[in-house]
């Protein structure tokens, strides 16, 4: 997937602004919770346990949306809905195998982009030509 479409940077910036000093900590929770959710989804798929797909997919969907990680949220939503249909129909939703297979690589790519954006050591372009970037501060 094209990197430009992986994160809605406007949503990301809004969340960053709203959370202030707590932002990095909350992003860390998303990283940890997301990794666990992806693993639980993969395990549920291997066990063919539709009910076990629902909660981790729901959690991942909600947290991903907060950070503007809409493609991850959309995959998680498809998995959640398929899990719910499987529970109701008592048939395992084998048709979501492609979404489950795409989830981990997309999640890892997304986390990589989010961490790159929040890393204070990454050089950034000056905003509208104002002031020094984080790599230029303090240099003469």
Residue pairs with C-beta under 8 A, 6 or more apart in sequence:
1 71
1 106
1 109
3 109
3 113
5 71
6 69
6 71
6 106
6 109
6 110
6 113
7 67
7 68
7 69
7 70
7 110
7 113
7 114
7 117
8 68
8 69
8 70
9 68
9 117
10 68
11 65
11 66
11 67
11 68
11 70
12 67
12 68
12 114
12 117
15 23
15 66
15 67
15 68
16 23
16 118
19 26
23 118
24 118
27 67
27 114
27 115
27 118
29 63
30 63
30 64
30 66
30 67
30 114
31 111
31 115
33 59
33 60
33 63
34 60
34 63
34 64
34 72
34 107
34 111
35 107
36 56
37 56
37 57
37 59
37 60
37 76
38 56
38 60
38 103
38 104
38 107
40 52
40 55
40 56
41 53
41 56
41 57
41 60
41 76
41 79
41 100
41 103
42 100
42 103
42 104
43 52
44 50
44 51
44 52
44 53
44 56
44 83
45 53
45 96
45 97
45 100
48 92
49 92
50 82
50 83
50 84
50 85
50 86
50 87
50 91
50 92
50 93
51 83
51 86
51 87
52 83
53 79
53 80
53 82
53 83
53 86
53 93
53 96
54 80
54 83
54 84
54 87
57 76
57 77
57 79
57 80
57 83
58 76
58 80
60 72
60 73
60 76
60 107
61 73
61 76
61 77
61 80
62 73
64 70
64 72
64 73
64 76
64 110
65 73
67 114
69 110
69 114
71 106
71 110
72 103
72 106
72 107
72 110
75 99
75 102
75 103
75 106
76 103
78 96
78 99
79 96
79 99
79 100
79 103
82 93
82 95
82 96
82 99
83 93
85 93
86 92
86 93
116 122
120 134
121 134
122 134
123 133
123 134
123 135
124 133
124 134
124 135
125 133
126 132
126 133
132 139
